[in-house]
Amino acid sequence: MSEAINNVITVDYKLFKDTAEGEMIESTEGKQPLVFLSGVGQMIPEFEANVVNLEVGATFSFGIKAENAYGVKSDDAIIELPQDMFMQDGKLVEQVVVGNILPLEDQNGHVHPAKVVSINETTVTMDVNHPLAGQDLHFTGSVVEVREATQDEIQHGHVHGAGGDRKSTRLNSVTWPSRM
């Protein structure tokens, strides 16, 4: 990686589909900037590599191919689940509608957003691909702050204090709309 491992980096950014002229997906404009601990694998590796050695005030503009961001779409991430998983009082819960995003918990207790693809008489087909899988990304922005991480932050693996305790997962879990 770089010599900037274990720094707390604060950036304002805009995320676009494909190029800087593409559709804007997300922005920190008018919101809290993104704060992350470098060197601990919290960010898309190419994102971190592109900003980790920048100084405060520096601007950036770079693209990341889908396979290096959230990966390519995988047919293995389309799963059939028994309808009874979504039943309450003998009826399919009202949130199970084609296009809706529902939280699914895996065997390790991790929650993954999944899109309802189809519903048949016995199963519900869900897509657990990341919503940006298969999408080339382009980031623009600027570095707001860089500081050395504290020992506590390094031991805990995330930023503490202002902008911290979010475990800096913002770029790893894009805000999911209720319908896509």
Sine and cosine of phi, psi and omega as CSV:
sin_phi,cos_phi,sin_psi,cos_psi,sin_omega,cos_omega
0.00,0.00,-0.81,-0.58,-0.05,-1.00
-0.74,-0.68,0.08,-1.00,0.05,-1.00
-0.98,0.22,-0.03,1.00,-0.05,-1.00
-1.00,-0.06,0.38,0.92,0.02,-1.00
-0.89,0.45,0.62,-0.79,0.04,-1.00
0.94,0.35,0.58,0.81,0.21,-0.98
-0.97,-0.22,0.48,-0.87,0.16,-0.99
-1.00,-0.08,0.87,-0.49,-0.08,-1.00
-0.90,-0.44,0.75,-0.66,0.02,-1.00
-0.89,-0.45,0.82,-0.58,0.00,-1.00
-0.73,-0.68,0.54,-0.84,0.26,-0.96
-0.99,-0.17,0.67,-0.74,-0.04,-1.00
-0.51,-0.86,0.30,-0.95,0.21,-0.98
-0.81,-0.58,0.65,-0.76,0.01,-1.00
-0.90,-0.44,0.79,-0.61,-0.04,-1.00
-0.85,-0.53,0.43,-0.90,0.17,-0.99
-0.96,0.26,0.74,-0.67,0.14,-0.99
0.92,0.39,-0.92,0.39,-0.08,-1.00
-0.69,-0.73,0.10,-1.00,0.03,-1.00
-0.89,0.45,-0.31,0.95,0.04,-1.00
-1.00,-0.08,-0.03,1.00,-0.03,-1.00
-0.97,0.26,0.01,-1.00,0.03,-1.00
-0.90,0.43,0.75,-0.66,0.03,-1.00
-0.96,0.27,0.78,-0.63,-0.01,-1.00
-1.00,-0.09,-0.66,0.75,-0.12,-0.99
-0.39,-0.92,0.48,-0.88,0.03,-1.00
-0.48,-0.88,0.52,-0.85,0.11,-0.99
-1.00,-0.02,-0.04,1.00,-0.02,-1.00
-0.82,0.57,0.81,-0.58,-0.02,-1.00
0.97,0.24,0.11,0.99,-0.01,-1.00
-0.78,-0.62,-0.03,-1.00,0.09,-1.00
-0.92,0.38,0.64,-0.77,0.10,-0.99
-0.93,0.38,0.25,-0.97,0.07,-1.00
-0.99,0.16,0.78,-0.62,0.02,-1.00
-0.85,-0.53,0.80,-0.59,0.00,-1.00
-0.59,-0.81,0.36,-0.93,0.05,-1.00
-0.99,-0.10,0.89,-0.46,-0.03,-1.00
-0.97,0.26,0.43,-0.90,0.12,-0.99
0.99,0.12,0.12,0.99,-0.03,-1.00
-0.87,-0.49,0.15,0.99,0.11,-0.99
0.98,0.19,0.38,0.93,-0.02,-1.00
-0.99,0.16,-0.41,0.91,-0.13,-0.99
-0.95,-0.31,0.27,-0.96,0.18,-0.98
-0.84,0.55,0.81,-0.58,-0.09,-1.00
-0.79,0.61,-0.68,0.73,0.00,-1.00
-0.93,0.37,-0.53,0.85,0.07,-1.00
-0.88,0.47,-0.80,0.61,-0.02,-1.00
-0.86,0.51,-0.70,0.72,-0.01,-1.00
-0.86,0.51,-0.54,0.84,-0.02,-1.00
-0.98,0.18,-0.34,0.94,-0.04,-1.00
-0.90,-0.44,-0.28,0.96,-0.18,-0.98
-0.88,0.48,-0.51,0.86,-0.04,-1.00
-0.98,-0.22,0.15,0.99,0.02,-1.00
-0.99,0.17,0.47,-0.88,0.02,-1.00
-0.99,-0.11,0.30,-0.95,0.05,-1.00
-0.81,0.59,0.73,-0.68,0.00,-1.00
1.00,-0.06,-0.28,0.96,0.00,-1.00
-0.93,0.37,0.56,-0.83,0.07,-1.00
-0.96,-0.28,0.34,-0.94,0.03,-1.00
-0.62,-0.78,0.41,-0.91,0.09,-1.00
-0.38,-0.93,0.92,-0.39,-0.04,-1.00
-0.44,-0.90,0.43,-0.90,0.05,-1.00
-0.96,-0.28,0.42,-0.91,0.09,-1.00
-0.72,-0.69,0.83,-0.56,0.04,-1.00
-0.91,0.41,0.51,-0.86,-0.05,-1.00
-0.76,0.65,-0.70,0.71,-0.06,-1.00
-0.91,0.42,-0.33,0.94,0.04,-1.00
-0.98,-0.21,0.03,1.00,0.00,-1.00
-0.95,-0.32,-0.99,-0.12,-0.01,-1.00
-0.97,-0.24,0.21,0.98,0.06,-1.00
0.99,0.12,0.09,-1.00,0.05,-1.00
-1.00,0.02,0.39,-0.92,0.04,-1.00
-0.90,0.44,0.63,-0.77,-0.02,-1.00
-0.86,-0.51,0.76,-0.65,0.09,-1.00
-0.90,0.44,-0.43,0.90,0.03,-1.00
-0.92,0.39,-0.29,0.96,0.00,-1.00
-1.00,0.00,0.06,1.00,0.12,-0.99
-0.99,-0.13,0.90,-0.43,-0.12,-0.99
-0.82,-0.57,0.54,-0.84,0.08,-1.00
-0.99,-0.17,0.81,-0.58,0.02,-1.00
-0.86,-0.51,0.57,-0.82,0.02,-1.00
-0.90,0.44,0.67,-0.74,-0.02,-1.00
-0.85,0.52,-0.49,0.87,-0.05,-1.00
-0.89,0.45,-0.31,0.95,0.09,-1.00
-0.91,0.42,-0.36,0.93,-0.10,-1.00
-0.92,-0.39,0.27,0.96,-0.04,-1.00
-1.00,-0.09,0.58,-0.82,0.11,-0.99
-0.60,-0.80,0.80,-0.60,-0.04,-1.00
0.81,0.59,0.64,0.77,0.07,-1.00
0.98,0.22,0.07,1.00,0.00,-1.00
-0.79,-0.61,0.47,-0.88,0.10,-1.00
-0.91,0.42,0.75,-0.66,-0.01,-1.00
-0.88,0.47,0.52,-0.85,-0.13,-0.99
-0.90,0.43,-0.36,0.93,0.00,-1.00
-0.96,0.29,-0.29,0.96,-0.01,-1.00
-0.99,0.15,1.00,0.00,-0.02,-1.00
-0.70,-0.72,0.67,-0.74,0.02,-1.00
-0.80,0.60,0.78,-0.63,-0.01,-1.00
0.99,-0.17,-0.36,0.93,0.01,-1.00
-0.96,0.29,0.47,-0.88,0.09,-1.00
-0.98,-0.22,0.81,-0.59,-0.01,-1.00
-0.83,-0.55,0.55,-0.84,0.07,-1.00
-0.98,0.18,0.77,-0.64,0.10,-1.00
-0.89,-0.45,0.70,-0.71,0.01,-1.00
-0.98,-0.18,0.75,-0.66,0.04,-1.00
-1.00,0.05,0.01,-1.00,-0.06,-1.00
-0.91,0.42,-0.24,0.97,0.03,-1.00
-0.99,-0.15,0.09,1.00,0.02,-1.00
1.00,0.09,0.08,1.00,0.04,-1.00
-0.99,0.12,0.67,-0.74,-0.01,-1.00
-0.99,-0.12,0.75,-0.66,0.00,-1.00
-0.81,-0.58,0.80,-0.60,0.09,-1.00
-0.92,0.39,0.65,-0.76,0.01,-1.00
-0.66,-0.75,0.64,-0.76,-0.02,-1.00
-1.00,-0.06,0.74,-0.67,0.06,-1.00
-0.96,0.28,0.88,-0.48,-0.04,-1.00
-1.00,-0.08,-0.70,0.72,0.02,-1.00
-0.37,-0.93,0.32,-0.95,0.01,-1.00
-0.74,-0.68,0.79,-0.61,0.13,-0.99
-0.85,-0.53,-0.23,-0.97,-0.13,-0.99
-0.92,0.40,-0.46,0.89,-0.06,-1.00
-0.82,-0.58,-0.27,0.96,-0.07,-1.00
-0.72,-0.69,0.29,-0.96,0.13,-0.99
-0.85,-0.53,0.80,-0.59,0.01,-1.00
-1.00,-0.04,0.81,-0.59,-0.06,-1.00
-0.85,-0.52,0.58,-0.82,0.07,-1.00
-0.94,-0.35,0.92,-0.39,-0.01,-1.00
-0.98,-0.20,0.22,0.98,0.16,-0.99
-0.87,0.49,0.54,-0.84,0.13,-0.99
-0.87,0.49,0.59,-0.81,-0.03,-1.00
-0.88,0.48,-0.33,0.94,0.04,-1.00
-0.97,-0.24,0.19,0.98,0.09,-1.00
-0.88,0.47,0.68,-0.74,-0.01,-1.00
0.99,0.14,0.03,1.00,-0.08,-1.00
-0.95,-0.31,0.83,-0.55,0.18,-0.98
-0.94,0.33,0.59,-0.81,-0.07,-1.00
-0.86,-0.51,0.44,-0.90,0.12,-0.99
-0.68,-0.74,0.79,-0.61,0.00,-1.00
-0.94,-0.35,0.67,-0.74,0.20,-0.98
-0.78,-0.63,0.44,-0.90,0.04,-1.00
0.26,-0.97,-0.30,-0.95,-0.02,-1.00
-0.53,-0.85,0.42,-0.91,0.03,-1.00
-1.00,0.05,0.84,-0.55,-0.05,-1.00
-1.00,-0.05,-0.64,0.76,-0.06,-1.00
-0.41,-0.91,0.54,-0.84,0.14,-0.99
-0.66,-0.76,0.76,-0.65,0.08,-1.00
-0.55,-0.84,0.32,-0.95,0.08,-1.00
-0.94,0.34,0.62,-0.79,0.06,-1.00
-0.96,0.27,0.52,-0.86,0.08,-1.00
-0.98,0.22,0.28,-0.96,0.06,-1.00
-0.86,0.51,-0.66,0.75,0.03,-1.00
-0.87,0.49,-0.69,0.73,0.00,-1.00
-0.89,0.46,-0.67,0.74,0.01,-1.00
-0.90,0.43,-0.71,0.70,0.00,-1.00
-0.90,0.43,-0.62,0.79,-0.03,-1.00
-1.00,0.07,-0.29,0.96,0.06,-1.00
0.98,0.19,0.30,0.95,0.06,-1.00
-0.41,-0.91,0.25,-0.97,-0.05,-1.00
-0.97,0.24,0.65,-0.76,0.10,-0.99
-0.96,-0.29,0.32,-0.95,0.08,-1.00
0.99,0.16,-0.40,-0.92,-0.06,-1.00
-0.82,0.57,0.82,-0.57,0.00,-1.00
0.98,0.19,-0.03,1.00,-0.05,-1.00
-0.98,-0.21,-0.25,-0.97,-0.02,-1.00
0.87,0.50,0.12,0.99,0.10,-1.00
-1.00,-0.05,-0.07,1.00,-0.07,-1.00
0.83,0.55,0.31,0.95,0.16,-0.99
0.73,0.69,0.78,0.63,-0.02,-1.00
-0.98,-0.22,0.18,0.98,-0.10,-0.99
-0.83,0.56,-0.71,0.70,-0.01,-1.00
-0.98,0.21,-0.23,0.97,0.04,-1.00
-1.00,-0.06,-0.15,0.99,0.03,-1.00
-0.58,-0.82,0.99,0.14,0.03,-1.00
-0.83,0.56,0.59,-0.81,0.03,-1.00
-0.83,0.56,0.80,-0.61,-0.03,-1.00
-0.99,-0.11,0.84,-0.55,0.10,-0.99
-0.94,0.33,0.33,-0.94,-0.01,-1.00
-0.95,0.31,-0.43,0.90,0.08,-1.00
-0.70,-0.72,0.57,-0.82,0.05,-1.00
-0.90,-0.44,0.00,0.00,0.00,0.00
